[in-house]
């Protein structure tokens, strides 16, 4: 069942779902640190490839969001997880994105995820009363950063 989210939806109630979001954040940060270590120290594990963190992080985002929103389906958050996973698979397949179609697909997927992140920040309310502080601004800022990364990648490619 798809839902139309309003600013007062309060879907992410910190009292019931805060621990799931905390675990998701810790897992995604640890995968990002593995990627940073891989680029700084060289390949330390044959199982880790560039894009692995994004692939698993995107899948975790989709799965945990599905669990938090059950029985309602938060299609926008699940789509964001799918975009992250697709970006990770693309980078894992071709880390240098040397083929023009791969780079174009990467740019389109990254732009879509950035725009979706901005939209989520602009339309979603967190917490029971819709008063969450700076979460909206953080999502919008993350989306803008993603758009800046796309612009940088296109101009330097």
Beta strands, then each sheet from edge to edge (+ up, - down):
end
